[in-house]
Amino acid sequence: MTERSFADRVGRVSPSATLAISNKAATLEADGVDVVDLSVGEPDFDTPEAIKDAANEALAAGETGYTPSNGIPPLREAIAEKFAADGLDFYGPENVVVTPGGKQALFELFQTLVDTGDEVVLFDPAWVSYEAMVKLADGTPVHVDTARHDFALEPALDDLAEAVTDQTKLLVLNSPGNPHGCIYSEKALEGVRDLAVDYDITVISDEIYDQITYTDEALPRIGTLDGMADRTLTVNGFSKAYAMTGWRLGYYGAPESIVEQAGKIHSHSVSCATSFVQHAGVTALREVDEEVEEMVDAFAERREFLLSAFADHGVDVVEPQGAFYMMVPVSEDDQQWCDDAISDAHVATVPGSAFGTPGYARLSYANSKERLGEALDRLDEYGLI
Ligand SMILES: Cc1ncc(COP(=O)(O)O)c(C=O)c1O
């Protein structure tokens, strides 16, 4: 057989580290082993009934064809209203693009803005796919560490000032953040804003966990700051807040010039997001609050449970303020720790090094308290905590 050659771009990226863990968990489970899976980034709840009903109704009404590429008008209007309620009132429906998942929104934005040699700043630990997306767009990721400041952004601003150059095209913020659950303060965002304006940098604000927070304060959003409306691209989606990971529905808001250019990537790749799913999205945004609150309350309770259990074990964990992950300090060789955790204790976690921060394991608490307790017992039994 002739040797197949592949494009350089696929050689630049590795398969998702979370996928490798899930595969290992699946292999063990296939052998009858009971694995407590704390590696997954998805709510353990079913999608709220009203959303499912809306999808069924849309299907019954024959909503099965292509939609306008950027999304059906009622959904773009509902999204623009959500943006306005969050203080991002400069995104009208014409600034909104509906995508099959937030991931696709991010992918399209990187493809649209990043050229060879362009630098993209990521704050480590950073969600695994940002770096891959930058590389797939021929860009150069530039990492700014926040781990040594307990994942806070403000103390890392000096490092950020050193990291930005005339080649810096984009900067990615994710607050509340995966994998650490921290929320960036308004003051920190102001510091980022000052640099973004000085260096003419566009900012992607990934706000996919914005509805899952454990504070009473409004979430600081960089787009609301003076001087940022025209340079902020806000990404969001339905997967996390509405337990809709498999539906694949997300969106972004951006200045019209970007919507126009990114629209080429969107229409030539996915055409549009799934039609009846978009109708369900309208119902999610307009009618589903209570279930979101219930899910957030459940996450909050599990977070408390884990934090106090780790404190009892003398493990000092930075309190997450949002999302449903925490970064637990483990041994320096976090890969080995995670390997032992899954092989011996049958607890699946993701090594911090997958997010650019060795020495930690990311635990997702999108799992019942009973299972979280079981995981802790097992980690304890094998001397891992
Ligand atoms: C930080 C972050 N952004 C974006 C996404 C993409 O989510 P989806 O494509 O399901 O909307 C995820 C999913 O894990 C995430 O953690």
PDBQT file of the ligand as one rigid body, heavy atoms in Angstrom, charges set to zero:
ROOT
HETATM    1  C1  LIG A 401     -14.344  26.318  27.965  1.00  0.00    +0.000 C 
HETATM    2  C2  LIG A 401     -15.186  25.637  26.951  1.00  0.00    +0.000 A 
HETATM    3  N1  LIG A 401     -15.532  26.307  25.850  1.00  0.00    +0.000 NA
HETATM    4  C3  LIG A 401     -16.280  25.740  24.905  1.00  0.00    +0.000 A 
HETATM    5  C4  LIG A 401     -16.735  24.450  25.019  1.00  0.00    +0.000 A 
HETATM    6  C5  LIG A 401     -17.544  23.885  23.895  1.00  0.00    +0.000 C 
HETATM    7  O1  LIG A 401     -18.773  23.364  24.236  1.00  0.00    +0.000 OA
HETATM    8  P1  LIG A 401     -19.848  22.989  23.163  1.00  0.00    +0.000 P 
HETATM    9  O2  LIG A 401     -19.178  22.838  21.845  1.00  0.00    +0.000 OA
HETATM   10  O3  LIG A 401     -20.470  21.726  23.641  1.00  0.00    +0.000 OA
HETATM   11  O4  LIG A 401     -20.827  24.140  23.116  1.00  0.00    +0.000 OA
HETATM   12  C6  LIG A 401     -16.390  23.704  26.155  1.00  0.00    +0.000 A 
HETATM   13  C7  LIG A 401     -16.788  22.297  26.294  1.00  0.00    +0.000 C 
HETATM   14  O5  LIG A 401     -16.256  21.528  27.044  1.00  0.00    +0.000 OA
HETATM   15  C8  LIG A 401     -15.612  24.322  27.159  1.00  0.00    +0.000 A 
HETATM   16  O6  LIG A 401     -15.272  23.686  28.285  1.00  0.00    +0.000 OA
ENDROOT
TORSDOF 0
